[in-house]
Amino acid sequence: MAVHVKDKEAYQRLNYLYQAAHCVLAQQPENVELARFYCFTQKTIARRLVLRQDPSVKRTLCKNCCSLLIPGVTATVRQRRKNRRTRFTVMRCLSCGQSKKLLNNPEHCLWVDRPEAQQKQPDPGPSPKEQPKDTEQDGSLSSKPVASAAGT
């Protein structure tokens, strides 16, 4: 059974802009401004239509200048340790210098990826044509409405 997604066309447009930004930087790494325009347009559409973007997409966009963060092309990536157990990936945008810290814990699970975060689809229930009519006391079907006990 296919899951119905609200604003499917808008998500397709966001996906297209994200892929277009990747293709621009893959073919011409010096053309950062066009990729930034695509990402800014993507962010504007998502904000205007109040759409949630996947965390993997948000991790690859600079919050400050809307650049696509690709290691070695538009961003530098470093591994840092806060203490013995906590490790971070620090991504620094080469356009504006904004840093982004991402947790490197293999046991860490995002809320979106947890099973309890998934919404259950409501059962559509029987259609009005399939609903049974009112039954009388003897079990036969009646098409007349039943009078309430308070009215007699």
Backbone as ProteinMPNN parsed JSONL, in Angstrom:
{"seq_chain_A": "MAVHVKDKEAYQRLNYLYQAAHCVLAQQPENVELARFYCFTQKTIARRLVLRQDPSVKRTLCKNCCSLLIPGVTATVRQRRKNRRTRFTVMRCLSCGQSKKLLNNPEHCLWVDRPEAQQKQPDPGPSPKEQPKDTEQDGSLSSKPVASAAGT", "coords_chain_A": {"N_chain_A": [[0.844, -1.169, 0.0], [0.656, 2.145, -0.88], [2.02, 5.042, 0.642], [0.449, 8.058, 1.299], [1.698, 11.2, 0.621], [1.75, 14.436, 1.861], [1.781, 17.397, -0.026], [3.343, 16.469, -2.24], [4.36, 17.309, -4.712], [5.77, 19.596, -3.972], [7.829, 18.52, -2.393], [9.093, 17.07, -4.379], [10.056, 19.168, -5.941], [11.845, 20.352, -4.133], [13.671, 18.253, -3.91], [14.615, 18.158, -6.533], [15.919, 20.661, -6.747], [17.93, 20.321, -4.835], [19.393, 18.176, -5.952], [20.157, 19.422, -8.319], [21.898, 21.392, -7.377], [23.949, 19.754, -6.405], [24.801, 18.576, -8.831], [25.736, 20.82, -10.249], [27.962, 21.571, -8.716], [29.462, 19.261, -8.981], [30.13, 19.187, -11.682], [31.21, 21.741, -12.223], [33.194, 22.893, -10.008], [33.94, 25.491, -9.276], [31.717, 27.055, -9.572], [30.116, 28.065, -7.333], [28.226, 29.929, -6.603], [25.868, 29.53, -8.127], [25.037, 27.034, -7.184], [24.598, 27.773, -4.542], [22.454, 29.517, -4.904], [20.465, 27.704, -5.765], [20.214, 26.158, -3.413], [19.404, 28.111, -1.603], [16.933, 28.8, -2.71], [15.623, 26.367, -2.364], [15.538, 26.226, 0.449], [13.943, 28.466, 0.963], [11.497, 27.764, -0.241], [10.795, 25.525, 1.293], [10.479, 26.75, 3.779], [8.41, 28.559, 3.255], [6.253, 26.886, 2.602], [6.063, 25.444, 4.895], [7.455, 22.925, 5.34], [9.017, 19.945, 6.439], [12.385, 19.136, 6.291], [14.534, 16.405, 5.509], [16.857, 15.219, 7.965], [19.387, 14.477, 6.951], [19.635, 16.033, 4.686], [19.557, 18.601, 5.769], [21.925, 18.587, 7.192], [23.857, 18.92, 5.265], [23.733, 21.499, 4.387], [24.701, 24.892, 4.703], [23.846, 26.918, 7.401], [24.189, 29.636, 7.542], [24.993, 30.847, 5.004], [23.68, 29.35, 3.103], [25.052, 27.552, 1.476], [25.955, 24.531, -0.248], [27.36, 21.962, 1.511], [30.086, 20.316, 0.712], [32.582, 18.071, 1.329], [35.928, 19.095, 0.941], [35.382, 20.603, -1.33], [33.477, 22.753, -0.9], [33.624, 22.839, 1.796], [35.489, 22.198, 4.823], [36.398, 19.302, 6.608], [36.74, 18.001, 9.816], [37.722, 15.735, 12.384], [36.91, 15.696, 15.745], [37.475, 15.417, 19.302], [35.637, 15.563, 22.245], [35.702, 14.502, 24.803], [36.818, 11.361, 26.166], [34.851, 9.593, 25.19], [33.085, 10.986, 23.531], [32.776, 11.976, 20.282], [33.098, 14.239, 17.541], [32.157, 15.447, 14.314], [33.391, 18.119, 12.632], [32.273, 20.471, 10.475], [33.278, 22.998, 8.347], [32.29, 25.812, 6.657], [33.569, 27.019, 3.632], [32.9, 29.371, 2.396], [31.658, 31.249, 4.178], [32.668, 30.689, 6.687], [31.267, 29.544, 8.758], [30.764, 27.106, 11.301], [29.829, 23.714, 11.831], [28.819, 21.272, 14.05], [28.678, 17.802, 14.251], [27.452, 14.921, 15.777], [29.316, 11.959, 16.401], [28.49, 9.37, 17.247], [28.024, 5.968, 17.193], [25.939, 4.587, 18.429], [23.992, 6.45, 18.706], [20.756, 7.473, 17.837], [18.648, 9.149, 15.657], [15.611, 10.95, 16.329], [13.789, 10.851, 14.259], [14.378, 8.471, 13.014], [13.548, 6.534, 14.76], [11.222, 3.933, 15.69], [8.892, 4.703, 17.136], [8.478, 7.264, 16.362], [7.302, 7.29, 13.921], [4.35, 8.009, 12.217], [1.151, 6.567, 12.479], [-0.93, 5.414, 9.9], [-4.239, 6.489, 9.512], [-7.093, 4.322, 9.6], [-9.162, 4.063, 6.8], [-11.784, 3.184, 7.057], [-15.155, 1.897, 6.548], [-16.904, 2.824, 3.566], [-19.621, 5.217, 3.076], [-21.584, 3.932, 1.554], [-21.23, 1.281, 2.125], [-21.886, 0.996, 4.777], [-23.988, -0.492, 7.203], [-27.566, -0.282, 7.345], [-29.921, 1.004, 9.799], [-30.879, -1.373, 12.24], [-33.767, -3.168, 13.213], [-35.495, -4.359, 16.185], [-36.185, -7.012, 15.707], [-34.233, -7.818, 14.019], [-34.426, -7.241, 11.357], [-33.731, -5.09, 8.557], [-34.079, -1.557, 8.538], [-35.04, 1.41, 6.928], [-35.875, 3.765, 7.978], [-35.299, 6.506, 10.253], [-34.205, 6.08, 13.675], [-36.121, 6.844, 16.493], [-35.345, 8.839, 19.34], [-35.156, 7.914, 22.806], [-35.633, 9.906, 24.633], [-37.384, 11.664, 23.458], [-39.974, 10.54, 23.596]], "CA_chain_A": [[0.0, 0.0, 0.0], [1.456, 3.355, -1.005], [1.747, 6.051, 1.648], [0.125, 9.346, 0.684], [2.531, 12.267, 1.158], [1.187, 15.763, 1.653], [2.64, 18.281, -0.821], [4.303, 15.63, -2.95], [5.009, 18.119, -5.747], [6.729, 20.49, -3.325], [8.993, 17.702, -2.036], [9.802, 16.768, -5.624], [10.766, 20.389, -6.326], [12.987, 20.469, -3.223], [14.625, 17.214, -4.301], [15.214, 18.573, -7.801], [16.859, 21.756, -6.481], [19.071, 19.749, -4.11], [20.182, 17.417, -6.931], [20.738, 20.373, -9.265], [23.05, 22.007, -6.703], [25.015, 18.744, -6.414], [25.309, 18.418, -10.206], [26.498, 22.02, -10.605], [29.268, 21.513, -8.055], [30.213, 18.114, -9.49], [30.64, 19.506, -13.013], [32.025, 22.967, -12.158], [33.342, 23.217, -8.578], [34.11, 26.921, -9.027], [30.42, 27.716, -9.719], [29.473, 27.923, -6.028], [27.1, 30.866, -6.496], [24.658, 28.912, -8.677], [24.62, 26.007, -6.225], [24.068, 28.493, -3.385], [21.125, 30.008, -5.291], [19.545, 26.555, -5.725], [19.976, 25.784, -2.019], [18.618, 29.182, -0.986], [15.571, 28.637, -3.219], [15.09, 25.179, -1.693], [15.246, 26.594, 1.835], [12.826, 29.416, 0.938], [10.266, 27.015, -0.546], [10.473, 24.702, 2.463], [10.009, 27.639, 4.838], [7.131, 29.151, 2.863], [5.22, 25.854, 2.64], [6.195, 24.803, 6.207], [7.78, 21.522, 5.108], [10.174, 19.443, 7.167], [13.388, 18.506, 5.449], [15.22, 15.278, 6.127], [18.079, 15.662, 8.643], [20.569, 14.281, 6.109], [19.704, 17.19, 3.79], [19.89, 19.777, 6.565], [23.33, 18.501, 7.593], [24.743, 19.286, 4.162], [23.51, 22.898, 4.018], [25.192, 25.889, 5.654], [22.743, 27.724, 7.912], [24.479, 31.051, 7.398], [25.005, 31.352, 3.62], [22.913, 28.407, 2.277], [25.906, 26.799, 0.551], [25.955, 23.082, -0.129], [28.628, 21.594, 2.15], [30.708, 19.119, 0.148], [33.947, 18.037, 1.849], [37.002, 19.327, -0.014], [34.973, 21.545, -2.373], [32.927, 23.947, -0.271], [33.732, 22.713, 3.25], [36.548, 21.37, 5.389], [35.849, 18.369, 7.587], [37.707, 17.566, 10.814], [37.21, 14.892, 13.461], [37.314, 16.229, 17.044], [37.044, 14.714, 20.504], [35.336, 16.411, 23.393], [36.323, 13.721, 25.869], [37.176, 10.03, 25.673], [33.766, 8.867, 24.528], [32.308, 11.823, 22.624], [33.478, 12.428, 19.076], [32.323, 15.117, 16.682], [32.646, 15.853, 13.0], [33.225, 19.564, 12.512], [32.264, 20.917, 9.082], [33.437, 24.446, 8.278], [31.974, 26.343, 5.335], [34.663, 27.822, 3.095], [32.378, 30.654, 1.931], [31.385, 32.2, 5.256], [33.402, 30.322, 7.889], [30.362, 28.968, 9.76], [31.093, 25.734, 11.678], [28.704, 22.865, 12.198], [29.293, 20.083, 14.751], [27.795, 16.652, 14.121], [27.832, 13.862, 16.7], [29.826, 10.739, 15.763], [28.224, 8.245, 18.135], [27.317, 4.936, 16.432], [24.718, 4.164, 19.135], [23.012, 7.542, 18.675], [19.713, 7.313, 16.826], [17.805, 10.328, 15.549], [14.204, 10.732, 16.65], [13.091, 10.537, 13.008], [14.65, 7.082, 12.655], [12.983, 5.619, 15.761], [9.891, 3.428, 15.282], [7.777, 5.406, 17.776], [8.305, 8.564, 15.719], [6.531, 7.112, 12.696], [2.916, 8.167, 12.4], [0.327, 5.485, 11.952], [-1.928, 5.877, 8.943], [-5.592, 6.177, 9.997], [-7.869, 3.417, 8.756], [-10.206, 4.839, 6.134], [-13.097, 2.731, 7.488], [-16.066, 1.599, 5.444], [-17.502, 3.983, 2.906], [-21.036, 5.374, 3.456], [-22.419, 2.98, 0.833], [-21.053, -0.047, 2.707], [-22.332, 0.959, 6.161], [-25.318, -1.101, 7.298], [-28.658, 0.588, 7.774], [-30.368, 0.735, 11.17], [-31.575, -2.652, 12.375], [-34.848, -3.148, 14.189], [-35.313, -5.334, 17.25], [-36.304, -8.385, 15.203], [-33.072, -8.105, 13.191], [-34.619, -6.824, 9.972], [-33.194, -3.768, 8.251], [-35.059, -0.498, 8.404], [-34.455, 2.601, 6.326], [-36.352, 4.935, 8.688], [-34.444, 6.843, 11.388], [-34.676, 5.609, 14.964], [-36.469, 7.948, 17.388], [-34.635, 8.726, 20.599], [-36.0, 7.586, 23.935], [-35.944, 11.127, 25.361], [-38.463, 12.376, 22.782], [-41.276, 9.908, 23.792]], "C_chain_A": [[0.894, 1.238, 0.0], [1.041, 4.367, 0.064], [1.527, 7.38, 0.944], [0.934, 10.432, 1.378], [1.885, 13.599, 0.825], [2.214, 16.61, 0.907], [3.727, 17.508, -1.556], [5.062, 16.425, -4.015], [6.051, 19.057, -5.145], [7.989, 19.727, -2.924], [9.787, 17.314, -3.277], [10.6, 17.973, -6.1], [11.996, 20.596, -5.446], [14.078, 19.47, -3.587], [15.342, 17.604, -5.59], [16.254, 19.675, -7.574], [18.111, 21.25, -5.763], [19.983, 18.98, -5.069], [20.844, 18.352, -7.936], [21.968, 21.053, -8.655], [24.227, 21.036, -6.671], [25.628, 18.606, -7.805], [26.156, 19.616, -10.63], [27.889, 21.952, -9.989], [30.107, 20.326, -8.527], [30.844, 18.435, -10.849], [31.565, 20.714, -13.0], [32.17, 23.377, -10.696], [33.511, 24.704, -8.28], [32.793, 27.687, -9.103], [29.591, 27.545, -8.435], [28.228, 28.798, -5.93], [25.8, 30.275, -7.036], [24.126, 27.835, -7.734], [24.022, 26.655, -4.976], [22.677, 29.036, -3.69], [20.096, 28.881, -5.249], [19.205, 26.175, -4.286], [19.159, 26.848, -1.285], [17.162, 29.091, -1.435], [14.887, 27.451, -2.55], [14.677, 25.516, -0.26], [14.051, 27.539, 1.913], [11.5, 28.703, 0.682], [9.838, 26.19, 0.659], [9.933, 25.56, 3.602], [8.627, 28.185, 4.512], [5.995, 28.142, 2.976], [5.208, 25.072, 3.953], [6.381, 23.294, 6.035], [9.013, 21.149, 5.911], [11.119, 18.774, 6.194], [14.062, 17.388, 6.225], [16.502, 15.771, 6.801], [19.346, 15.475, 7.813], [20.733, 15.428, 5.113], [20.133, 18.425, 4.572], [21.35, 19.769, 7.009], [24.279, 18.982, 6.51], [24.524, 20.715, 3.67], [24.042, 23.808, 5.115], [24.012, 26.758, 6.092], [22.942, 29.208, 7.643], [24.33, 31.535, 5.952], [24.285, 30.429, 2.63], [23.769, 27.686, 1.235], [25.742, 25.306, 0.793], [27.325, 22.676, 0.398], [29.12, 20.259, 1.605], [32.159, 19.12, 0.604], [34.984, 18.18, 0.741], [36.665, 20.32, -1.102], [34.48, 22.839, -1.747], [33.046, 23.897, 1.244], [34.978, 21.918, 3.627], [35.929, 20.523, 6.484], [36.974, 17.915, 8.499], [36.997, 16.704, 11.847], [37.765, 15.438, 14.779], [36.784, 15.352, 18.159], [36.77, 15.729, 21.596], [35.914, 15.778, 24.652], [36.582, 12.324, 25.313], [36.096, 9.38, 24.81], [33.059, 9.676, 23.448], [33.182, 12.316, 21.48], [32.534, 13.244, 18.213], [32.979, 15.223, 15.318], [32.356, 17.339, 12.885], [33.344, 19.927, 11.038], [32.317, 22.442, 9.08], [33.217, 24.893, 6.838], [33.124, 27.229, 4.868], [34.195, 29.194, 2.607], [32.255, 31.666, 3.056], [32.119, 31.878, 6.55], [32.547, 29.741, 8.998], [30.744, 27.517, 10.022], [29.834, 24.996, 12.103], [29.27, 21.605, 12.835], [28.243, 18.99, 14.65], [28.316, 15.541, 15.018], [28.239, 12.609, 15.939], [29.621, 9.517, 16.638], [27.448, 7.179, 17.363], [26.026, 4.476, 17.101], [23.631, 5.229, 19.09], [22.034, 7.333, 17.53], [18.857, 8.574, 16.821], [16.352, 9.975, 15.856], [13.431, 10.314, 15.399], [13.246, 9.052, 12.654], [14.065, 6.079, 13.637], [11.591, 5.168, 15.329], [8.736, 4.196, 15.911], [7.542, 6.78, 17.164], [7.451, 8.468, 14.461], [5.05, 7.207, 12.997], [2.189, 6.981, 11.801], [-0.714, 6.079, 11.023], [-3.314, 5.528, 9.478], [-6.303, 5.254, 9.016], [-8.999, 4.208, 8.112], [-11.608, 4.424, 6.563], [-13.989, 2.446, 6.296], [-16.648, 2.871, 4.851], [-18.976, 4.071, 3.278], [-21.95, 4.381, 2.749], [-22.366, 1.607, 1.478], [-21.547, -0.127, 4.139], [-23.735, 0.377, 6.223], [-26.343, -0.08, 7.779], [-29.063, 0.205, 9.186], [-31.128, -0.591, 11.21], [-32.647, -2.509, 13.439], [-34.623, -4.27, 15.185], [-35.378, -6.76, 16.738], [-35.158, -8.746, 14.264], [-33.245, -7.706, 11.743], [-34.101, -5.406, 9.789], [-34.314, -2.769, 8.07], [-34.366, 0.715, 7.81], [-34.91, 3.869, 7.035], [-35.437, 5.231, 9.883], [-35.083, 6.395, 12.691], [-34.949, 6.809, 15.862], [-35.769, 7.736, 18.719], [-35.63, 8.492, 21.724], [-36.411, 8.834, 24.702], [-37.125, 11.862, 24.735], [-39.816, 11.755, 23.019], [-41.78, 10.04, 25.193]], "O_chain_A": [[1.803, 1.341, 0.823], [-0.146, 4.525, 0.353], [2.322, 7.78, 0.094], [0.863, 10.57, 2.6], [1.52, 13.866, -0.32], [3.407, 16.53, 1.201], [4.903, 17.866, -1.49], [6.264, 16.235, -4.197], [7.101, 19.286, -5.746], [9.098, 20.233, -3.096], [11.015, 17.239, -3.232], [11.709, 17.815, -6.612], [13.061, 20.967, -5.939], [15.264, 19.8, -3.573], [16.549, 17.399, -5.716], [17.344, 19.627, -8.144], [19.221, 21.699, -6.051], [21.205, 19.116, -5.008], [21.972, 18.103, -8.361], [22.966, 21.264, -9.344], [25.37, 21.438, -6.884], [26.849, 18.526, -7.937], [27.179, 19.449, -11.294], [28.882, 22.241, -10.657], [31.336, 20.381, -8.477], [31.962, 18.004, -11.134], [32.589, 20.721, -13.685], [31.344, 24.139, -10.192], [33.255, 25.141, -7.158], [32.751, 28.86, -8.735], [28.51, 26.956, -8.453], [27.273, 28.438, -5.241], [24.737, 30.499, -6.458], [22.919, 27.734, -7.51], [23.052, 26.145, -4.416], [21.807, 29.017, -2.819], [18.983, 29.073, -4.758], [18.047, 25.902, -3.971], [18.321, 26.522, -0.444], [16.253, 29.285, -0.628], [13.707, 27.523, -2.209], [13.595, 25.135, 0.186], [13.233, 27.429, 2.827], [10.494, 29.011, 1.322], [8.657, 26.158, 1.007], [9.024, 25.137, 4.316], [7.766, 28.267, 5.389], [4.894, 28.495, 3.397], [4.425, 24.134, 4.106], [5.578, 22.495, 6.517], [9.941, 21.946, 6.046], [10.71, 17.951, 5.374], [14.145, 17.43, 7.453], [17.171, 16.654, 6.265], [20.292, 16.249, 7.963], [21.857, 15.759, 4.735], [20.966, 19.203, 4.108], [21.949, 20.83, 7.183], [25.393, 19.409, 6.81], [25.074, 21.101, 2.639], [23.863, 23.538, 6.302], [23.269, 27.272, 5.256], [21.97, 29.955, 7.528], [23.629, 32.513, 5.694], [24.283, 30.706, 1.431], [23.246, 27.254, 0.208], [25.43, 24.874, 1.903], [28.344, 23.012, -0.206], [28.626, 19.201, 1.994], [32.899, 20.059, 0.307], [34.93, 17.478, -0.269], [37.573, 20.843, -1.75], [35.014, 23.91, -2.036], [32.608, 24.829, 1.919], [35.457, 21.082, 2.861], [35.038, 20.977, 7.202], [38.032, 17.495, 8.031], [35.822, 16.915, 12.149], [38.976, 15.621, 14.906], [35.791, 14.641, 18.001], [37.567, 16.635, 21.839], [36.542, 16.456, 25.466], [36.564, 12.135, 24.097], [36.395, 8.703, 23.827], [32.484, 9.092, 22.53], [34.194, 12.984, 21.691], [31.333, 12.981, 18.158], [34.197, 15.104, 15.186], [31.211, 17.769, 13.023], [34.39, 19.716, 10.423], [31.504, 23.1, 9.729], [33.878, 24.411, 5.919], [33.599, 28.085, 5.614], [35.018, 30.09, 2.424], [32.691, 32.809, 2.918], [32.183, 32.729, 7.437], [33.058, 29.468, 10.084], [31.02, 26.77, 9.082], [28.904, 25.58, 12.66], [30.109, 20.934, 12.234], [27.066, 19.217, 14.927], [29.513, 15.255, 15.011], [27.598, 12.234, 14.957], [30.531, 8.695, 16.75], [26.331, 7.441, 16.918], [25.109, 4.02, 16.417], [22.474, 4.946, 19.401], [22.431, 7.051, 16.4], [18.393, 9.015, 17.873], [15.924, 8.837, 15.663], [12.511, 9.5, 15.486], [12.347, 8.454, 12.064], [14.088, 4.878, 13.367], [10.863, 5.92, 14.681], [7.688, 4.332, 15.28], [6.51, 7.4, 17.422], [6.931, 9.48, 13.99], [4.553, 6.564, 13.922], [2.569, 6.463, 10.75], [-1.308, 7.117, 11.318], [-3.548, 4.382, 9.862], [-6.157, 5.365, 7.799], [-9.715, 4.94, 8.795], [-12.54, 5.221, 6.45], [-13.616, 2.724, 5.156], [-16.856, 3.864, 5.549], [-19.538, 3.085, 3.755], [-22.994, 4.021, 3.291], [-23.33, 0.845, 1.401], [-21.624, -1.227, 4.686], [-24.583, 0.71, 5.394], [-26.025, 0.853, 8.516], [-28.601, -0.807, 9.714], [-31.922, -0.889, 10.317], [-32.459, -1.818, 14.44], [-33.675, -5.044, 15.053], [-34.699, -7.637, 17.273], [-35.11, -9.868, 13.76], [-32.299, -7.819, 10.963], [-34.039, -4.624, 10.737], [-35.367, -3.089, 7.52], [-33.223, 1.01, 8.157], [-34.398, 4.949, 6.74], [-34.862, 4.309, 10.462], [-36.306, 6.331, 12.819], [-34.105, 7.697, 15.982], [-35.615, 6.604, 19.178], [-36.806, 8.833, 21.605], [-37.448, 8.824, 25.365], [-37.806, 12.618, 25.428], [-40.803, 12.4, 22.664], [-42.867, 9.555, 25.506]]}, "name": "protein", "num_of_chains": 1, "seq": "MAVHVKDKEAYQRLNYLYQAAHCVLAQQPENVELARFYCFTQKTIARRLVLRQDPSVKRTLCKNCCSLLIPGVTATVRQRRKNRRTRFTVMRCLSCGQSKKLLNNPEHCLWVDRPEAQQKQPDPGPSPKEQPKDTEQDGSLSSKPVASAAGT"}
